[in-house]
Amino acid sequence: MRKFVKVNETVITPLEPRRVDILGNECLLDVRFVESHSETGNWLYEYEVIGEVGKVERFLNRLRDIERKRDVR
């Protein structure tokens, strides 16, 4: 029986909860919304991501790619 190492990672991003939830489901992770706050007119959302090490890293990479594409627009 194999046991996988699970990690908790805190992520702060401007992406709205709906998008982050979809991305978390695609990466087979548990994503929990923690809080949101506004800084200079832009909203920032804090999430707690729980899952296997490699899956969390993949999630973070995809999240940063989406943020970069969003900033280019």
C-alpha distances in whole Angstrom, upper triangle without the diagonal:
4,7,10,13,16,19,23,25,29,31,35,36,39,37,38,35,35,34,31,30,30,28,25,25,25,22,20,21,22,26,28,32,33,37,40,43,46,47,50,50,46,43,40,37,34,31,27,25,21,18,16,18,19,20,22,24,24,26,28,29,30,32,34,35,36,38,40,41,42,44,46,47
4,7,10,13,16,20,22,26,28,31,33,36,34,35,32,32,31,29,27,27,26,23,22,22,20,17,18,20,23,26,29,31,34,37,40,43,44,47,47,43,40,37,34,31,28,25,22,18,15,12,14,15,16,18,20,21,22,24,26,27,28,30,31,33,34,36,37,39,41,42,44
4,7,9,13,16,19,23,25,29,30,34,32,32,30,30,29,26,25,26,24,21,21,21,18,16,16,17,21,23,26,27,31,34,37,40,41,44,44,41,38,34,31,28,25,21,19,15,12,10,12,14,15,16,18,19,20,22,24,25,26,28,30,31,33,34,36,37,39,41,42
4,6,10,13,16,19,21,25,27,30,28,29,27,27,26,23,22,23,21,18,18,18,15,13,13,15,18,20,23,25,28,31,34,36,37,41,41,37,34,31,28,25,22,18,15,12,9,6,8,10,11,12,14,16,17,19,20,22,23,25,26,27,29,31,32,33,35,37,39
4,7,10,13,17,19,23,25,28,27,28,26,27,26,22,22,23,21,17,19,19,16,14,13,14,17,19,22,23,26,28,31,34,35,38,38,35,32,29,26,23,20,16,14,10,8,6,7,10,11,11,13,15,16,17,19,21,21,23,25,26,27,29,31,32,33,36,37
4,7,10,13,16,20,22,25,24,25,22,23,23,19,18,20,18,15,16,17,14,12,10,11,13,15,18,19,22,25,28,31,32,35,35,32,29,25,22,19,16,13,10,7,5,5,6,10,10,9,12,14,14,15,18,19,19,21,23,24,25,27,29,29,31,33,35
4,6,10,13,16,19,22,21,22,20,22,21,18,17,19,17,14,16,17,14,13,10,11,12,13,16,16,20,22,25,28,28,32,32,29,26,22,20,16,13,10,8,6,6,6,6,10,10,8,10,13,13,13,16,17,17,19,21,22,23,25,27,27,29,31,33
4,7,10,13,16,20,19,20,18,20,19,16,16,18,16,13,16,17,15,14,10,10,10,10,13,13,16,19,21,24,25,28,29,26,23,19,16,13,10,7,6,5,7,9,9,12,12,9,11,14,13,12,16,17,16,18,21,21,21,24,26,26,27,30,31
4,6,10,13,16,16,18,16,18,18,14,15,17,15,12,16,17,14,14,11,11,10,10,12,12,15,17,19,21,22,25,26,23,20,16,14,10,8,6,5,7,9,11,10,12,11,8,10,12,11,10,13,15,13,14,18,18,18,20,23,22,23,26,28
4,7,10,14,14,15,14,17,16,13,14,17,15,13,17,18,16,17,13,12,10,10,10,9,11,13,15,18,18,22,22,19,17,13,11,7,6,5,6,9,12,14,13,15,14,11,12,15,12,10,14,15,13,14,18,18,16,19,22,21,22,25,26
4,6,10,11,12,12,15,14,10,13,15,13,12,16,17,15,16,13,13,10,10,10,10,11,12,14,16,16,19,20,16,14,10,8,6,5,6,7,11,13,15,15,16,14,11,12,13,11,8,12,13,10,11,14,14,13,16,18,17,18,21,22
4,7,9,11,11,15,13,11,14,16,15,14,18,19,18,19,16,15,12,12,10,10,9,9,10,12,12,15,16,13,10,7,6,4,6,9,11,14,17,19,18,19,18,14,15,16,13,11,14,14,11,11,14,14,11,14,17,15,16,19,20
4,5,8,10,13,11,9,13,15,13,14,17,18,17,19,17,16,13,13,11,12,11,10,11,12,12,14,14,11,9,6,5,7,8,11,12,16,18,20,20,20,18,15,15,16,13,10,13,12,9,9,12,10,8,11,14,12,12,16,17
4,6,9,12,10,10,13,15,14,15,18,19,19,21,19,19,15,15,13,13,12,9,10,10,10,12,11,8,6,5,6,9,11,14,15,19,21,24,23,23,21,18,18,18,15,13,15,14,10,11,13,10,8,11,12,10,10,14,14
4,7,8,7,7,10,11,11,12,15,16,16,18,17,16,13,14,12,13,13,11,12,13,14,16,14,10,8,7,7,10,10,14,14,18,20,22,22,22,19,17,17,17,13,12,14,12,9,10,12,9,7,11,12,9,11,14,14
4,6,6,7,9,10,11,13,15,16,17,19,17,16,13,13,10,12,11,10,12,12,15,17,14,11,9,8,7,10,10,14,15,18,20,23,23,23,20,18,20,19,15,15,17,15,11,14,15,12,11,15,15,12,14,17,16
4,6,5,6,9,10,10,12,14,15,16,14,13,9,9,7,10,10,10,13,14,17,19,17,14,11,10,8,9,9,12,12,16,18,21,22,22,19,17,19,18,14,15,17,15,12,15,16,13,13,17,17,15,17,20,20
4,6,5,6,9,10,11,13,15,15,14,13,11,11,10,14,14,13,16,18,20,22,20,17,14,14,11,13,12,14,14,17,19,22,23,23,19,18,20,18,15,16,18,15,13,16,17,13,14,18,17,15,18,21,20
4,5,5,6,9,10,11,13,14,14,14,11,13,12,15,15,15,17,18,20,22,20,16,14,13,11,13,12,14,14,17,18,20,21,20,17,16,17,16,12,13,15,12,10,13,13,10,11,14,14,12,15,18,17
4,5,5,6,9,10,11,12,11,11,8,10,9,12,13,13,16,18,19,22,20,17,14,12,10,10,9,11,10,13,15,17,18,17,14,13,14,13,9,10,13,10,8,11,12,10,11,15,15,13,16,19,19
4,5,5,6,9,10,10,9,9,6,8,9,13,14,15,18,20,22,25,23,20,17,15,12,12,10,11,10,12,14,17,18,18,14,13,16,15,11,13,15,13,11,15,16,13,15,18,18,17,20,22,22
4,5,5,6,9,10,10,11,10,12,13,16,18,18,21,23,24,27,25,21,19,18,15,16,13,14,13,15,15,17,19,18,14,14,16,14,11,13,15,12,11,15,15,12,15,18,17,16,20,21,21
4,5,5,6,9,9,10,9,12,13,17,18,18,21,23,24,26,25,21,19,17,15,15,12,13,11,13,13,15,16,15,11,11,13,10,7,10,11,8,8,12,12,10,12,15,15,15,18,20,20
4,5,5,6,5,6,6,10,11,15,17,18,21,23,25,27,26,22,20,17,15,14,11,11,8,9,10,12,14,13,9,9,12,10,7,10,12,10,9,13,14,13,15,18,18,18,21,23,23
4,5,5,6,7,8,12,14,17,20,21,24,26,28,30,29,25,23,21,18,17,14,14,11,12,11,13,15,15,11,12,14,12,10,13,15,13,13,16,17,15,18,21,20,20,23,25,25
4,6,8,10,11,15,17,20,22,23,26,28,29,31,30,26,24,22,19,19,16,16,13,14,12,14,15,14,10,11,13,10,9,12,13,10,12,15,15,14,17,19,19,19,22,24,24
4,6,9,10,14,16,19,22,23,26,28,29,31,30,27,24,22,19,18,15,14,11,11,9,10,11,10,6,8,10,7,6,10,11,9,11,14,14,14,17,19,19,20,23,24,25
4,7,9,13,16,19,22,23,27,29,30,33,32,29,26,23,20,19,15,14,11,10,8,9,12,11,7,9,12,10,9,13,14,13,14,17,18,18,20,22,23,23,26,28,28
4,6,10,13,15,19,20,24,26,28,31,30,26,23,21,17,16,12,10,7,6,5,8,10,11,7,7,11,10,8,11,14,13,13,16,18,17,19,22,22,23,25,27,28
4,7,10,13,16,18,22,24,26,30,29,25,22,19,16,14,10,8,6,5,6,10,13,14,11,10,13,14,11,13,16,15,15,18,20,19,20,23,24,24,26,28,29
4,7,9,12,14,18,21,23,26,25,22,18,16,12,10,7,6,5,6,9,12,14,15,12,10,14,14,10,12,15,14,13,16,18,17,17,21,22,21,23,26,26
4,6,10,12,16,19,21,25,24,21,17,15,11,9,6,5,6,8,12,15,17,18,16,13,16,17,14,15,18,17,15,18,20,19,19,23,24,22,24,27,28
4,6,8,12,15,18,21,20,17,14,11,8,6,5,7,9,12,15,18,19,21,18,16,18,19,15,15,19,18,15,18,20,18,18,21,22,21,22,26,26
4,7,11,14,16,20,20,17,13,11,8,5,5,7,10,13,16,20,21,22,20,17,20,21,17,17,20,20,17,19,22,20,19,23,24,22,24,27,27
4,7,11,13,17,16,14,10,9,6,5,7,10,13,16,20,23,23,25,23,20,22,23,19,18,22,21,18,19,22,20,19,22,24,21,22,26,26
4,7,10,13,12,10,7,6,4,6,9,12,15,19,22,25,25,27,24,21,23,23,20,19,21,21,17,18,21,19,17,20,22,19,20,23,23
4,7,10,10,8,6,6,7,9,12,15,18,22,25,28,28,29,27,24,25,26,22,21,23,23,19,20,22,20,18,21,22,19,19,23,23
4,6,6,5,4,6,9,11,15,18,21,25,28,31,30,31,29,26,27,27,24,22,24,24,20,20,22,20,17,20,21,18,18,21,21
4,5,5,6,7,11,13,17,20,22,26,29,31,30,31,30,26,27,27,24,22,24,24,20,19,22,20,17,19,21,18,16,20,20
4,6,8,10,14,16,20,23,26,29,32,35,34,34,32,29,29,30,27,24,26,26,22,21,23,21,18,19,21,18,16,19,19
4,7,10,13,16,20,23,25,29,32,34,34,34,32,29,29,30,26,24,26,25,21,21,23,20,17,19,20,17,15,19,18
4,7,10,13,16,20,22,26,28,31,30,30,28,25,26,26,23,21,22,21,18,17,19,17,14,16,17,13,13,16,16
4,7,10,13,17,19,23,26,28,28,28,26,23,24,24,21,19,21,20,16,16,19,16,13,16,17,14,14,18,17
4,7,10,14,16,20,22,25,24,25,23,20,21,21,18,16,18,18,14,14,17,15,12,15,17,14,14,18,18
4,7,10,13,16,19,22,22,23,21,17,19,19,16,14,17,17,13,14,17,15,13,16,18,15,16,20,20
4,7,10,13,17,19,19,21,19,15,17,18,15,13,17,17,13,14,18,16,14,18,20,18,19,22,23
4,6,10,13,16,16,18,16,12,15,16,12,12,15,15,12,14,17,16,15,19,20,19,20,23,24
4,7,10,13,14,16,14,11,13,15,12,12,16,16,13,16,19,18,18,21,23,22,23,26,27
4,7,10,11,12,10,7,10,12,9,9,13,13,12,14,17,17,17,20,22,21,23,26,27
4,7,9,11,9,7,11,13,11,12,15,16,15,17,20,20,20,23,25,25,26,29,30
4,6,8,7,6,10,11,10,12,15,15,15,18,20,20,21,24,25,25,27,30,31
4,6,5,6,9,10,11,12,14,15,16,18,20,21,22,25,26,27,29,31,32
4,6,5,6,9,10,11,13,14,15,17,19,20,21,23,25,26,27,29,31
4,5,5,6,9,10,11,12,14,16,17,19,20,21,23,24,26,27,30
4,5,5,6,9,10,11,12,14,15,17,18,20,21,22,24,26,28
4,5,5,6,9,10,10,12,14,15,16,18,20,21,23,25,26
4,5,5,6,9,10,11,12,14,15,17,19,20,21,23,25
4,5,5,6,9,10,11,12,14,15,17,18,20,21,23
4,5,5,6,9,10,11,12,14,15,16,18,20,22
4,5,5,6,9,10,10,12,14,15,16,19,21
4,5,5,6,9,10,11,13,14,15,17,19
4,5,5,6,9,10,11,12,14,16,17
4,5,5,6,9,10,11,12,15,16
4,5,5,6,9,10,10,12,15
4,5,5,6,9,10,11,13
4,5,5,6,9,10,11
4,5,5,6,9,10
4,5,5,6,9
4,5,5,7
4,6,6
4,5
4
